[in-house]
């Protein structure tokens, strides 16, 4: 389970020179220069910069799989990861309300990495992060409630958080939500809603192709045309363009 991710970079895609120490630290992190990134970010983090603290947490966090470089003459220095240090920096950022730090801290507790495993605490942190708009936390909750990992299965709760992630235009979340509407898993069974979400996901996987074939066999030409029009008019961050009956008892998350 990959329950955490690096923070989202605020650096423009094309940038000739970093304009701040934070930008320089992020750029070093994204270039794989961990020691340099830590040297740049540490002074900012110690002064209370929540973004720098979150990046430090991610840098220190141990990779899920660690491949040791060859030792001996000429070997590159290896950055020492430490989940305890990662947790400490995440805690500092989370205390300031940094949503992604809450998510990543939740992942450490949920999986027991650098702390005693505590799924309930991890789940609570995921919820705090998700309510504050963190995409990864929303996807975590959708998966947790869908599979019943560390808690009881709850299809409606899984669909609720999947909807929040889908509204951020996450392609995987849009596709997964579409598969729920196809069969009525936690949401009303609605082929039009499933078709709209499939179109929004732009998925080209074999599974998506098979889903498209099934849905197009069920829908009329007018229904398909209407679904395409609704998908084309949608704007990210607004409620998903679904037929009224598709919403059922699904309630939006209170922010």
C-alpha positions in Angstrom: 0.0 0.0 0.0 1.5 3.3 -1.1 -0.4 5.6 1.3 1.9 8.7 1.1 3.5 10.7 -1.6 6.0 13.6 -1.8 4.5 17.1 -1.5 3.3 18.7 -4.6 6.0 21.0 -6.1 5.1 24.7 -6.4 8.0 25.2 -8.9 6.8 26.2 -12.4 7.5 23.6 -15.1 9.9 25.9 -16.8 12.1 28.0 -14.5 15.6 29.3 -15.4 16.6 30.0 -11.8 15.3 29.2 -8.3 14.0 32.4 -6.7 14.1 31.3 -3.1 15.8 28.9 -0.7 12.6 26.9 -0.5 12.5 26.6 -4.4 16.2 25.7 -4.4 15.6 23.0 -1.8 12.6 21.6 -3.7 14.6 21.6 -6.9 17.5 19.7 -5.3 15.0 17.2 -3.9 13.4 16.7 -7.3 16.9 16.2 -8.8 17.6 13.4 -6.3 20.2 15.5 -4.4 18.9 14.6 -0.9 21.8 15.8 1.1 21.8 19.2 -0.7 18.0 19.5 -0.3 18.2 18.9 3.4 21.0 21.5 3.8 18.7 24.1 2.1 15.5 23.1 3.7 16.6 22.5 7.3 17.1 26.2 8.3 13.6 27.0 6.9 12.0 24.1 8.7 13.7 25.0 12.0 12.2 28.5 11.6 8.7 26.9 11.2 8.1 26.7 7.5 5.5 24.0 7.2 6.2 23.3 3.5 9.9 22.8 4.2 9.1 20.6 7.2 6.9 18.4 5.0 9.6 18.0 2.4 12.1 17.1 5.0 9.7 14.5 6.3 9.4 12.9 2.9 13.2 13.1 2.3 13.9 11.3 5.6 11.2 8.7 5.2 12.6 5.3 4.4 11.7 4.1 0.9 9.4 1.1 0.8 12.2 -0.8 -1.0 15.8 0.2 -0.3 18.5 -0.8 -2.8 22.0 -0.4 -1.4 24.6 1.1 -3.7 27.8 -0.8 -4.3 30.3 -0.1 -1.5 34.0 0.5 -2.0 36.2 3.1 -3.7 34.2 5.5 -5.9 30.8 4.7 -4.3 28.5 7.7 -3.9 27.7 8.8 -0.3 24.3 7.3 0.7 21.7 9.5 2.4 20.6 8.0 5.7 16.8 7.7 5.9 15.1 7.7 9.3 11.4 7.2 9.8 11.6 8.7 13.3 13.0 11.9 11.9 10.4 11.8 9.2 7.6 11.5 11.8 9.0 14.4 13.8 9.0 16.8 10.8 5.6 15.6 9.7 4.2 16.3 13.2 5.6 19.8 13.2 4.0 20.6 9.8 0.7 18.8 10.7 0.5 20.9 13.8 0.4 24.0 11.6 -2.4 22.5 9.5 -0.4 21.3 6.5 -2.8 18.7 5.0 -0.2 16.6 3.1 1.9 16.4 6.2 -1.2 15.0 8.0 -1.6 12.4 5.3 2.0 11.3 5.4 2.1 11.2 9.1 -1.1 9.1 8.9 0.6 6.7 6.6 3.4 6.1 9.1 0.9 5.3 11.9 -1.4 3.2 9.6 1.5 1.1 8.4 3.7 1.2 11.5 6.7 2.8 10.0 8.9 4.5 12.6 6.1 4.3 15.1 4.0 1.5 16.7 1.3 0.6 14.2 -2.0 2.4 15.0 -4.5 2.1 12.2 -7.1 4.1 14.1 -4.7 7.0 14.5 -3.7 6.7 10.9 -7.3 6.8 9.8 -8.0 9.8 11.9 -5.1 11.7 10.3 -6.1 10.6 6.8 -9.6 12.1 7.5 -8.2 15.4 8.8 -6.0 15.6 5.7 -8.8 14.6 3.3 -11.3 17.1 4.8 -8.6 19.8 4.1 -8.5 18.8 0.5 -5.5 16.5 0.3 -5.9 14.3 -2.7 -3.7 11.4 -1.6 -5.6 11.2 1.7 -9.0 11.1 -0.1 -7.7 8.2 -2.3 -6.4 6.5 0.8 -9.8 6.6 2.5 -11.5 5.4 -0.7 -9.2 2.4 -0.8 -9.3 1.7 2.9 -13.1 1.7 3.1 -13.4 -0.2 -0.2 -11.2 -3.1 1.0 -11.9 -2.9 4.7 -8.2 -2.4 5.6 -7.9 -1.6 9.3 -11.6 -0.9 9.6 -14.9 -2.3 8.4 -15.8 -2.2 4.7 -18.1 0.7 3.9 -18.9 1.1 0.2 -20.8 4.3 0.7 -17.9 5.9 2.6 -15.5 4.6 -0.1 -17.6 6.2 -2.8 -17.9 9.5 -0.8 -14.1 9.9 -0.6 -13.6 8.6 -4.1 -16.0 11.4 -5.3 -13.9 14.0 -3.5 -10.8 12.8 -5.2 -12.5 12.5 -8.6 -13.6 16.2 -8.3 -9.9 17.1 -8.2 -9.7 15.5 -11.7 -7.7 12.5 -10.5 -7.9 10.0 -13.4 -7.7 6.9 -11.3 -10.4 8.1 -8.9 -12.7 9.0 -11.9 -12.2 5.6 -13.4 -12.8 3.7 -10.1 -15.9 5.8 -9.3 -17.2 4.9 -12.8 -16.8 1.2 -12.1 -18.8 1.7 -8.9 -21.7 3.3 -10.8 -21.7 0.5 -13.3 -22.5 -2.1 -10.7 -24.0 0.1 -7.9 -21.3 -0.4 -5.3 -21.9 2.3 -2.7 -23.7 4.4 -5.2 -26.9 4.0 -7.3 -26.4 1.7 -10.3 -26.3 4.1 -13.3 -24.8 3.4 -16.7 -25.0 7.0 -17.8 -23.0 8.2 -14.7 -20.5 5.4 -15.3 -20.1 6.4 -18.9 -19.5 10.1 -18.0 -16.9 9.2 -15.5 -15.2 6.9 -17.9 -15.0 9.7 -20.4 -13.6 12.1 -17.8 -10.9 9.6 -16.8 -9.5 9.3 -20.4 -8.4 5.8 -19.4 -7.0 3.7 -22.3 -6.4 0.5 -20.3 -7.9 -2.8 -21.5 -10.2 -2.8 -18.5 -11.5 0.7 -19.5 -12.0 -0.5 -23.1 -14.0 -3.4 -21.9 -16.1 -1.1 -19.6 -16.7 1.3 -22.5 -18.0 -1.6 -24.7 -20.4 -2.8 -22.0 -21.8 0.6 -21.3 -22.2 1.5 -25.0 -24.2 -1.6 -25.5 -26.6 -0.5 -22.7 -26.9 3.1 -23.6 -28.9 4.6 -26.5 -27.3 7.0 -28.9 -29.0 10.0 -27.2 -27.8 8.9 -23.8 -24.2 8.6 -25.1 -24.4 12.0 -26.7 -25.8 13.6 -23.6 -23.1 11.9 -21.5 -20.3 13.3 -23.8 -21.9 16.8 -23.6 -22.1 16.7 -19.8 -18.4 15.6 -19.5 -17.3 18.3 -21.9 -19.0 21.0 -19.8 -17.4 20.0 -16.5 -14.9 22.1 -14.6 -12.4 20.7 -12.1 -13.4 21.4 -8.5 -17.1 21.6 -9.2 -19.6 18.8 -8.5 -19.3 15.9 -10.9 -21.7 16.2 -13.9 -23.9 13.2 -13.0 -27.6 12.6 -13.5 -29.6 13.7 -10.5 -30.7 10.1 -9.7 -27.0 9.0 -9.6 -26.3 11.0 -6.5 -28.6 9.0 -4.3 -27.9 9.3 -0.6 -24.3 10.4 -1.3 -23.6 13.4 0.8 -20.7 15.9 0.2 -17.9 16.0 2.7 -18.2 18.9 5.2 -15.1 21.1 4.8 
